[in-house]
Amino acid sequence: MTEPKESVPDVDRSTGLLPSQTLRAVVEQGREVLSSPPIGDDQIQPASIDLRLGEVAWRVRASFLPGARHTVQDKLRLLAMHRIDLTQGAVLERDCVYIVPLCESLALPRRSTAAANPKSSIGRLDVFARVITDHGTEFDRVREGYKGPLYAEIAPRAFSILVRAGSRLVQLRIRRGSPAFSDTALRRLNEEVGLVEAPPGAAPGSEPIRNGVAFSVDVAGDKATGIVGWKARRHTDLIDVDRIGHYDPYDFFEPVHAHRGEGVVLDPSDFHILASREAVVVPPDHAAEMLPYDTFVGEFRVHFAGFFDPGFGAAETGGSGSRAVLEVRSHEVPFLIEHGQVVGRLVYERLIARPDKLYGEGIGSSYQRQGLALSKHFKPLAPR
């Protein structure tokens, strides 16, 4: 007789995001998240699971959503141009769109949904990476009770990239129930923790908490270097997404400097890396997501990878406040972005329990205590 499988760990709340220990348990039990090959423990993050590319990719003529009546394979039969083998690695060209089946699939129970986002390092490479599902009507959102495969839509924008089967470009959070989190609760949490803190000497922000916590952009720059951000160069070499600390930043980015307090003009053809003016803190029993696009503050997108893990910027995990890095593209027209301008909002969501692993130095997180930082694929920045 086989022994019964270990039960899912006790939880503090009936609704919320699944923490690392619960994600690990459901994977071990073959519930909710399925995979071949098996999911490794290093894929389990404080409030998410890293998803891996499968062995093939399809170059497609256009981005798409399957819609309620079709599967992804239905659409591929209409839009696929050619099939690419990823087992030995392959180049995904800039300004092209690819669909890649993921190793992981889902079997969500009733009252459970999921949300996806690119990993931070992928967003900082200006790679548009989104998850789609069969019969899906939204990107990066998995409906309640979904059972089926997952696919990544990948569209490199600034650089061509080298990927292979097993590369991790996207991550997934699983939500149980529909936890309500009001602005009133967010104000209370902000009073307790100080979710977004202005830099020393700066006047407190006057922007109210409304549908999230507002944050602003820093384009005053480093006093020693005058650098306020980085702009992607054109016509560069490709980037291997699995090589860490390998590339010279100046081969791929050029520094952006402040000009007499006039801010930075965002051209629609350019990709910028900027930083928030404030330090961001995510309490250990919460996670956060940056809203990607807010027409009330300007026609630009401020991130491609918006998940903030429990413990990000928290003092107990070695953070002491960490600035949010912004992956910025303007839409349609040039746009002047000025120092201290509100550029986006952070939405916080509680977990069903405190994770048994937190973002930070303890698990080797790449961006704790960060300032203006490029992705981990690059060597440390040195002034020139």
C-alpha positions as MATLAB code, in Angstrom:
seq = 'MTEPKESVPDVDRSTGLLPSQTLRAVVEQGREVLSSPPIGDDQIQPASIDLRLGEVAWRVRASFLPGARHTVQDKLRLLAMHRIDLTQGAVLERDCVYIVPLCESLALPRRSTAAANPKSSIGRLDVFARVITDHGTEFDRVREGYKGPLYAEIAPRAFSILVRAGSRLVQLRIRRGSPAFSDTALRRLNEEVGLVEAPPGAAPGSEPIRNGVAFSVDVAGDKATGIVGWKARRHTDLIDVDRIGHYDPYDFFEPVHAHRGEGVVLDPSDFHILASREAVVVPPDHAAEMLPYDTFVGEFRVHFAGFFDPGFGAAETGGSGSRAVLEVRSHEVPFLIEHGQVVGRLVYERLIARPDKLYGEGIGSSYQRQGLALSKHFKPLAPR';
ca = [
       0.000    0.000    0.000;
       1.350    3.427   -0.928;
       1.725    5.986    1.832;
      -0.525    9.041    1.672;
       1.099   12.113    0.295;
       2.111   14.871    2.676;
      -0.599   17.481    3.144;
      -0.181   21.101    2.200;
       1.261   23.128    5.123;
      -1.086   24.990    7.461;
      -1.995   28.469    6.328;
      -2.840   31.705    8.101;
      -5.490   32.875    5.633;
      -7.940   31.178    3.312;
      -7.269   33.582    0.429;
      -4.123   35.087   -1.021;
      -1.003   34.219   -2.981;
       0.667   30.876   -2.357;
       4.025   31.183   -0.516;
       7.135   29.151   -1.257;
       6.410   26.278    1.143;
       2.907   25.783   -0.266;
       4.160   25.970   -3.840;
       6.787   23.365   -2.993;
       4.167   21.083   -1.429;
       1.711   21.218   -4.327;
       4.567   20.512   -6.766;
       5.706   17.492   -4.745;
       2.131   16.209   -4.627;
       1.592   16.679   -8.360;
      -1.192   19.176   -7.722;
      -1.863   22.491   -9.485;
       1.581   22.728  -11.139;
       2.766   19.783  -13.248;
       6.007   19.413  -15.166;
       8.293   17.188  -17.145;
      11.172   17.260  -16.314;
      10.431   17.699  -12.595;
      10.500   21.175  -11.047;
      13.699   21.896   -9.115;
      13.728   23.577   -5.725;
      15.695   26.477   -7.207;
      12.636   27.291   -9.326;
      10.593   27.977   -6.192;
      10.774   31.663   -5.297;
       9.214   33.346   -2.223;
       5.841   33.814   -3.958;
       6.260   32.389   -7.458;
       7.621   29.567   -9.612;
      10.120   30.087  -12.426;
       8.841   28.535  -15.656;
      11.162   26.893  -18.193;
      11.189   26.975  -21.968;
      10.474   23.700  -23.707;
      12.403   22.153  -26.590;
      10.832   23.983  -29.544;
       9.773   27.472  -30.569;
       7.640   28.766  -33.416;
       8.337   32.008  -35.203;
       4.923   33.572  -35.815;
       3.689   36.374  -38.052;
       1.994   38.273  -35.240;
       1.244   38.285  -31.553;
      -2.131   36.776  -30.669;
      -4.535   35.646  -27.986;
      -6.314   32.333  -28.659;
      -9.749   33.592  -27.608;
     -12.421   31.618  -25.841;
     -13.016   29.173  -28.733;
      -9.451   28.253  -29.733;
      -6.295   26.654  -28.401;
      -2.801   28.003  -28.909;
      -2.120   25.169  -31.362;
      -5.144   26.279  -33.418;
      -3.585   29.712  -33.802;
      -0.148   28.299  -34.533;
      -1.574   26.406  -37.507;
      -2.625   29.775  -38.922;
       0.308   31.995  -37.915;
       3.434   29.851  -37.518;
       6.198   30.532  -40.046;
       8.778   27.961  -38.984;
       9.734   25.651  -36.122;
      12.980   26.146  -34.166;
      14.832   23.485  -32.156;
      15.894   24.840  -28.741;
      17.647   21.744  -27.440;
      21.084   23.043  -28.461;
      20.195   26.705  -28.124;
      18.851   29.116  -30.734;
      18.764   32.842  -31.415;
      15.487   34.712  -31.088;
      15.860   37.756  -33.297;
      15.047   41.286  -32.271;
      11.640   42.582  -33.439;
      10.320   39.080  -34.098;
       7.616   37.183  -32.208;
       7.993   33.593  -30.995;
       5.748   31.108  -29.206;
       7.399   28.525  -26.929;
       5.584   25.728  -25.052;
       6.698   25.714  -21.413;
       7.770   22.632  -19.465;
       5.182   23.386  -16.786;
       1.420   22.996  -17.086;
      -1.426   23.758  -14.690;
      -4.303   21.900  -13.074;
      -5.835   24.668  -11.000;
      -8.680   23.783   -8.643;
     -11.830   25.815   -8.299;
     -11.237   29.254   -6.734;
      -7.590   29.296   -7.845;
      -6.170   31.571  -10.540;
      -2.651   32.469  -11.636;
      -0.704   35.474  -12.902;
       2.585   35.598  -14.799;
       5.306   38.158  -15.427;
       8.763   38.210  -17.013;
      11.641   37.696  -14.607;
      13.365   40.946  -13.600;
      16.528   40.232  -15.582;
      14.512   39.535  -18.723;
      12.541   42.755  -18.454;
      15.774   44.712  -18.145;
      16.852   43.266  -21.496;
      13.725   44.767  -23.091;
      12.313   41.328  -23.842;
       8.535   41.268  -24.060;
       7.735   37.865  -22.509;
       4.129   36.941  -21.748;
       2.281   33.757  -20.830;
      -0.743   32.585  -22.804;
      -3.092   29.630  -22.320;
      -5.549   27.640  -24.389;
      -8.825   29.556  -24.747;
      -7.166   32.519  -23.065;
      -8.512   36.035  -23.486;
      -5.777   37.873  -21.526;
      -2.002   37.856  -21.442;
      -0.324   36.788  -18.190;
      -3.625   35.898  -16.510;
      -4.787   32.318  -16.023;
      -8.488   31.841  -15.360;
      -9.992   29.999  -12.419;
      -9.753   26.211  -12.615;
      -7.618   26.180  -15.795;
      -6.210   22.781  -16.690;
      -3.812   22.675  -19.591;
      -0.486   23.732  -21.091;
       1.295   27.056  -20.762;
       3.062   28.933  -23.539;
       5.402   31.909  -23.570;
       5.138   34.606  -26.201;
       8.603   36.122  -26.564;
       9.398   39.309  -28.489;
      12.930   40.715  -28.035;
      12.836   44.478  -28.574;
      16.307   45.957  -28.036;
      18.637   42.943  -28.434;
      18.539   39.520  -30.065;
      18.820   36.805  -27.420;
      20.158   33.264  -27.219;
      17.884   30.831  -25.356;
      17.705   27.079  -24.909;
      15.382   24.444  -23.491;
      15.255   25.080  -19.755;
      15.924   28.827  -19.926;
      13.783   30.754  -17.451;
      12.210   33.917  -18.799;
       8.865   34.054  -16.980;
       7.487   33.354  -13.523;
       4.048   32.415  -12.188;
       2.105   33.304   -9.047;
      -0.899   31.266   -7.901;
      -3.763   32.942   -6.078;
      -6.298   31.168   -3.926;
      -9.701   32.859   -3.768;
     -10.265   36.560   -4.402;
      -8.558   38.436   -1.573;
      -9.796   41.980   -1.184;
      -7.198   44.652   -0.477;
      -8.587   48.159   -0.164;
      -6.828   51.494   -0.231;
      -7.712   51.782    3.451;
      -5.831   48.555    4.213;
      -2.952   49.762    2.055;
      -2.752   53.047    3.968;
      -2.661   51.125    7.222;
       0.101   48.863    5.918;
       2.022   51.904    4.696;
       1.809   53.488    8.149;
       3.140   50.287    9.732;
       5.902   49.481    7.273;
       6.626   52.546    5.121;
       6.090   50.871    1.761;
       7.533   53.668   -0.368;
      10.014   56.007    1.302;
      11.354   59.245   -0.144;
      15.160   59.609   -0.143;
      16.796   61.451    2.799;
      16.199   65.191    2.638;
      13.350   64.916    0.136;
       9.919   66.306    0.912;
       7.306   63.599    1.518;
       5.237   62.835   -1.566;
       1.801   64.383   -1.703;
       0.344   61.787   -4.053;
      -2.415   59.889   -2.213;
      -2.741   56.140   -2.072;
      -5.299   55.385   -4.755;
      -5.462   52.014   -6.515;
      -1.937   51.389   -5.281;
       1.039   53.292   -3.869;
       2.421   56.001   -6.140;
       6.140   56.244   -6.883;
       8.158   58.751   -8.878;
      11.224   58.739  -11.113;
      14.780   59.837  -10.312;
      16.316   61.810  -13.174;
      18.476   64.069  -10.988;
      21.269   61.563  -11.375;
      24.286   60.457   -9.433;
      26.170   63.557   -8.272;
      29.548   61.985   -8.967;
      28.817   60.780  -12.522;
      25.738   62.756  -13.561;
      24.222   59.519  -14.876;
      20.435   59.317  -14.549;
      19.821   56.179  -16.574;
      20.887   53.949  -19.446;
      19.644   53.782  -23.032;
      19.938   50.655  -25.150;
      22.313   50.894  -28.085;
      21.227   49.751  -31.512;
      22.925   47.102  -33.675;
      24.601   45.246  -30.813;
      25.697   41.636  -30.385;
      23.213   39.094  -29.016;
      22.813   38.248  -25.310;
      22.778   34.705  -23.932;
      20.052   34.802  -21.266;
      21.806   32.110  -19.211;
      25.189   33.872  -18.959;
      25.577   35.851  -15.734;
      28.028   38.725  -15.180;
      29.482   38.237  -18.639;
      28.807   41.282  -20.814;
      30.328   44.761  -20.809;
      27.427   47.157  -20.107;
      28.873   49.805  -22.429;
      28.662   47.432  -25.392;
      24.886   47.382  -25.039;
      23.900   50.585  -23.226;
      24.969   54.197  -23.259;
      24.664   56.393  -20.162;
      21.984   59.066  -20.012;
      22.880   62.330  -18.269;
      20.735   65.077  -16.783;
      20.551   68.309  -18.781;
      20.184   71.423  -16.625;
      17.263   69.980  -14.714;
      15.211   69.476  -17.866;
      14.604   65.781  -17.316;
      14.836   63.111  -20.012;
      12.963   63.006  -23.301;
      11.722   59.503  -24.047;
      11.685   58.704  -27.744;
       9.326   55.880  -28.818;
      12.198   54.123  -30.599;
      14.377   53.977  -27.453;
      14.501   51.719  -24.408;
      15.607   53.269  -21.117;
      16.606   51.887  -17.732;
      15.733   54.399  -15.001;
      15.148   54.142  -11.259;
      12.481   55.215   -8.828;
      13.222   58.150   -6.563;
      11.823   56.295   -3.575;
      12.967   53.122   -1.852;
      10.436   50.293   -2.012;
       9.699   47.853    0.807;
       7.638   44.657    0.504;
       6.717   43.109    3.881;
       7.444   39.380    4.319;
       3.762   38.400    4.259;
       2.926   40.448    1.141;
       3.964   40.621   -2.502;
       3.683   43.554   -4.893;
       3.242   44.192   -8.592;
       4.009   47.356  -10.527;
       1.218   48.485  -12.815;
       2.808   48.577  -16.284;
       0.901   51.395  -17.898;
      -1.012   54.324  -16.435;
      -2.443   56.787  -18.957;
      -3.198   59.233  -16.161;
       0.519   60.013  -15.732;
       1.734   59.736  -19.343;
       1.786   57.662  -22.520;
       4.644   55.387  -21.541;
       5.237   51.966  -20.038;
       7.389   51.809  -16.890;
       8.075   48.111  -16.628;
       8.078   44.768  -18.388;
       8.804   42.711  -15.241;
       6.652   43.949  -12.386;
       6.707   41.296   -9.624;
       8.235   42.297   -6.281;
       8.804   39.376   -3.915;
       8.147   39.219   -0.164;
      11.151   40.729    1.621;
      12.228   43.007   -1.236;
      13.833   46.069    0.339;
      13.055   44.885    3.868;
      15.674   45.485    6.568;
      15.375   41.958    7.968;
      16.469   40.496    4.610;
      19.372   42.891    4.060;
      17.432   45.399    2.004;
      17.017   48.602    4.027;
      14.881   49.899    1.175;
      15.635   49.153   -2.472;
      14.761   51.366   -5.391;
      12.564   50.030   -8.168;
      14.261   49.798  -11.551;
      12.041   51.051  -14.367;
      12.095   49.582  -17.871;
      10.712   52.498  -19.818;
       9.345   52.865  -23.339;
       7.272   55.790  -24.549;
       4.205   55.158  -26.700;
       3.518   56.922  -29.989;
       5.104   60.325  -29.209;
       8.241   61.682  -27.475;
       7.569   62.396  -23.807;
       9.491   64.543  -21.314;
       9.902   62.789  -17.961;
      11.040   65.007  -15.080;
      12.599   64.416  -11.681;
      10.043   63.508   -9.026;
       7.269   62.961  -11.567;
       4.818   60.235  -10.553;
       5.256   57.453  -13.093;
       3.406   54.473  -11.719;
       1.855   52.581   -8.831;
       2.606   49.497   -6.792;
      -0.272   47.181   -5.918;
       0.257   45.014   -2.822;
      -1.334   41.641   -2.141;
      -1.119   39.427    0.903;
       0.029   35.806    0.961;
      -1.890   33.033    2.681;
       1.151   32.606    4.974;
       4.628   34.036    5.453;
       7.040   32.262    3.035;
       9.772   30.006    4.359;
      12.198   31.807    2.037;
      12.335   35.572    1.468;
      13.823   37.755   -1.223;
      17.240   38.931   -0.149;
      20.792   38.014    0.654;
      19.809   34.681    2.218;
      18.771   33.167   -1.133;
      21.240   35.110   -3.287;
      18.717   37.510   -4.791;
      20.284   39.677   -7.479;
      18.683   43.056   -6.842;
      18.399   43.523   -3.083;
      19.685   46.967   -1.987;
      19.808   47.996   -5.636;
      20.000   51.455   -7.075;
      20.093   52.111  -10.815;
      21.007   48.619  -12.000;
      21.189   46.770  -15.300;
      20.358   43.065  -15.483;
      22.554   40.413  -13.899;
      23.870   39.425  -17.339;
      26.267   42.397  -17.228;
      29.505   42.985  -15.381;
      29.365   45.547  -12.534;
      29.231   49.084  -13.822;
      32.459   51.052  -13.678;
      32.627   54.801  -14.445;
      34.341   55.788  -17.704;
];
